[in-house]
Amino acid sequence: MTQFTASTEGGEFHPPSIAEFFPPALFFDGTIFEFNRIMLVRVIAAVILIWLFVVAARHAKLVPGRSQNVAEIALDFVRVNIADEILGHNSRKYVAMLTTIFFAILAFNITGIIPLLNIAGTSLFGLPVLLALWVYVVYLASGIKKFGLGGYLKNSLFPPGVPWFLYFLITPIEILQVFVFRPATLALRLTANMIAGHLLLVLCFGATHFFFFEAAGALKAMGIVSLVAGFGFTLFELLVAVLQAYVFTLLAAVYISMAVEEEH
């Protein structure tokens, strides 16, 4: 990303750049085990998420308390509104996977608006790719297990009811869709949204700091505008964090459903 500066008498404003997503190493610099701030954010999010569900499960009662109620409502949201809705009678075997994906993405997304963390764990491509590959392997394995390799390829790449000569056009498109586009778009959609959200927040709050503490004269008043915009985008980013977790999990369920259906 090209960086520019806006200067006034009081100083210069440096907008955010893509370098935000490549922080310096904290440990093991220059090795395959390099550990940086984004990885630390991921570890913190994962530990807190696991701790919350362990606590909820450990104190589970027949008559649930407030925290158990919240946990059960959250789990039922994935089970009922995604797994059961999309997969029907096949949902039971995939509920654990879909629930893990939803809450993992949600936790890693929300770190982008938490003070001191300030960056989404999903804003680097590696983690979304890993989750997308999980979905990819599961829907391929599910389809092959049900229909066999030949049957799965026939169902996926040669849609029934299509004149044979159209397969020369349709089948290459289906190959790309099944083996490339589905996992790629899952990862790209999530990463792109988290990158855009982080850059907007950094831009707003960076501009607030500049206007209040470095700008001269009447420009200081613009800090109020950027501060309000920053809080507005923070609420919007919270919505995006939830929505992206939902969309990723929903599409994962859709792809699995398409793999195990007789016709699609």
Sequence and secondary structure as in RCSB ss.txt:
>XXXX:A:sequence
MTQFTASTEGGEFHPPSIAEFFPPALFFDGTIFEFNRIMLVRVIAAVILIWLFVVAARHAKLVPGRSQNVAEIAL
DFVRVNIADEILGHNSRKYVAMLTTIFFAILAFNITGIIPLLNIAGTSLFGLPVLLALWVYVVYLASGIKKFGLG
GYLKNSLFPPGVPWFLYFLITPIEILQVFVFRPATLALRLTANMIAGHLLLVLCFGATHFFFFEAAGALKAMGIV
SLVAGFGFTLFELLVAVLQAYVFTLLAAVYISMAVEEEH
>XXXX:A:secstr
     EEETTEEE    GGGGS  EEESTTSTT EEHHHHHHHHHHHHHHHHHHHHHHT  SS  HHHHHHHHHH
HHHIIIIIIHHHGGGGGGGHHHHHHHHHHHHHHHHGGGSTTT S TTSSTHHHHHHHHHHHHHHHHHHHHHHHHH
HHHHHHHS TTS GGGHHHHHHHHHHIIIIIHHHHHHHHHHHHHHHHHHHHHHHHHHHHHHHHT  GGGGGHHHH
HHHHHHHHHHHHHHHHHHHHHHHHHHHHHHHHHHHSS  
